[in-house]
């Protein structure tokens, strides 16, 4: 019984530590010209929006229809269209 409590406690601790978004996180999913993604609190909305950084689109592409949503913890999500 003691080991069952220990296992539950360990799982709870791991879940608590892994919740939230890593400050350096930058993920994106691309389907054709449509891009969606998430970013951590170390990224600013301005950095996400600068297409020259290649954060959303390739440096040779223009970023259009960019929508950035900031969350209370400083992380956020974005969506955009990349055009040549």
C-alpha positions, 0 to 999 in steps of 0.5 A: 500500500505504501508503494501505491501512495508513493507511485501516485505522489510521483505521478502527481509531481511529474504532472505538476512540473510538466504542465505549462509551456516552456519559455523557449518553446516555438512549434509550428504546423504547416499545411500548404500555405497555412501555418499554426503554432505555439510559442513560450513566454521568451518570445514576443508577439513582435518576434513572431510577426517578423517574417525575416526571423523565419519564426512563422514563414520562411525568410523568403516568404511574406507573412499574411493574415497573422493572428497572435493570441497572448495567454496570461502566462506570456505564452501564446498561439499564432496562425498565418498564411505564407506567400511567395 
